Amino acid sequence: MKAPSELRVSKDRRLLTVTFPAHAPIELTTEMLRVLSPSAEVQGHSPEQRVTVPGKRNVAIARIEPVGNYAVRIVFDDGHDTGIFTWDYLHRLGHDGEALFAGYLAELSAKGLSRD
């Protein structure tokens, strides 16, 4: 996947709009980015180690840092900063994010956890 032509953080810092060349803009909520972070802290080193992260409904983006020419590091206002979001992963979230987030919500419910 080529680099996006634009990454735009909303004024309230809770929405990231990613525009890839020749594609419609993708809007990704900060909550989804945080709870589906590709970091080992969230994803673990195997599916069994994956963590369901509660309480992130109101998380915001503190800043975005470039990582080479293939990704960005999103620093969240809760201090989480270890996820490297590749262009491929951001594109995948744009297309599969709704289903992935629905799975996250089901995990929260099953574990008795809350988004707040």
N, C-alpha and C positions, 0 to 999 in steps of 0.2 A: 504494500500500500504506500502510495506517495504521501508526502507530508501534506497536512492540511494547508489550504490557502489562508485560513483564518481560524484563530481560537479567540473567543470572546467571552469574558466573564460578565454576567449581569451586574447591575449596580448593587443589588442586595447580596451578591457573591454566592448565590444559591443555584445558579444555572450556568452551565458551560455550553456554549454553542460552538460546534466544530463544523467547519466547511471544508470538504475535500474537493479538489478540482473535479468538475463535471458531475457533482453530486449535490443533492439538496442539503441544506444545513441540517445538522443533527443536534437536538437539544437534549442534554444530559443533566439530570438533577444532581446537585452536590451530594445529597443523601445516597443516591444510587452509586455514584462514583466512590464514595467512602466505604459503603458496606460491601461493594464488589471489588474493592481495591485488589490489584494483582500482587500485592505484597505478601511475603511469606508470613507476616504477622496475621493476615486475614486468611489467606489461602492454605497456609501450612505447607508442608513438603509432600503431602499426599492427601487424597480426598478425605481420609479419616481425620486428618488434623485441621481441616477447615473450620474456621470460627464463625459463628453467627454473632454479628456485632449489633447489640441493641442500642437504643437511645441516640440515634444520629439524625432524627428528623430535621433538626435545626442547625446542623453543621454547615459551615461555610468554607469557601476557598480563601485562604490567607494569601497565597501566591502560587504562581506556576513557574517552574524552572525548566529550561531546555535541557535535554539529555542527548548529546550528539545531534544527529539529524534524523533520528528514528523514534523519538519519544519525548515525553515531558514528565517531570515529577510534580505531582500536585501536593501542595502543602495545605493541610486543612487546619482550621482554627482550633481543633481539639488536640493539635500537636502531631497527628499522624502525618508522616512524611516519607515513608519508605516504599510507596508504590511507584513503579515506573510504568506509566501508561504509554504503551507503544501505539503507533498509528493504527496498526491492525487491531489492537484491543479496543481502542476508542471506536473504530468502525464497527467492530462486533457488538459493542454496547449499543450503538445506534440502531442496529438491526435486531439484536436479540435481547436488548436490555429489558424490554417490557416483560418477557417471559422469565428472564433471570431474576428480576426484581419480584415478580409474583412468587417465584420459588423461595426467595428470601423472606417474603411476608409469611408464607406458609411455615417456614422454619421457625420464625419468631413465634407464631401462634402455637406451634407444636411444643415449643420449649417454654411457653408461658412468659415470653419476653415482650418488651414494648419498644416502639419506635421513639417514644418520648423519654 
